[in-house]
Amino acid sequence: MGFKLVRGAYMSSERKLANSLCVESPVHNRINDTHHCFNKCASFMLDEVSTGGGGLIVATHNLESGTTVSYAANWIPKRE
């Protein structure tokens, strides 16, 4: 199974869709909330795949998140 973790790319369309459906927007209002949520989700996924049940590709244009995820990935024990 694969997952796609996205942030920022669909902000405008997600807000418009939520507004048209009269539901709360799934987009965070503050950038720090976005950073925290993305990093937390990436960390959760890394923990899950570290047991050997799958793989994960994380792509981001945000240097801080890329560095955070890369650092965390280096602590995952290598599978044999």
Rosetta blueprint (number, residue, H / E / L):
1 M L
2 G L
3 F L
4 K L
5 L L
6 V L
7 R L
8 G L
9 A L
10 Y L
11 M H
12 S H
13 S H
14 E H
15 R H
16 K H
17 L H
18 A H
19 N H
20 S H
21 L L
22 C L
23 V L
24 E L
25 S L
26 P L
27 V L
28 H L
29 N L
30 R L
31 I H
32 N H
33 D H
34 T H
35 H H
36 H H
37 C H
38 F H
39 N H
40 K H
41 C H
42 A H
43 S H
44 F H
45 M H
46 L H
47 D H
48 E H
49 V H
50 S H
51 T H
52 G H
53 G H
54 G L
55 G L
56 L L
57 I L
58 V L
59 A L
60 T L
61 H L
62 N L
63 L H
64 E H
65 S H
66 G H
67 T H
68 T H
69 V H
70 S H
71 Y H
72 A H
73 A H
74 N H
75 W L
76 I L
77 P L
78 K L
79 R L
80 E L
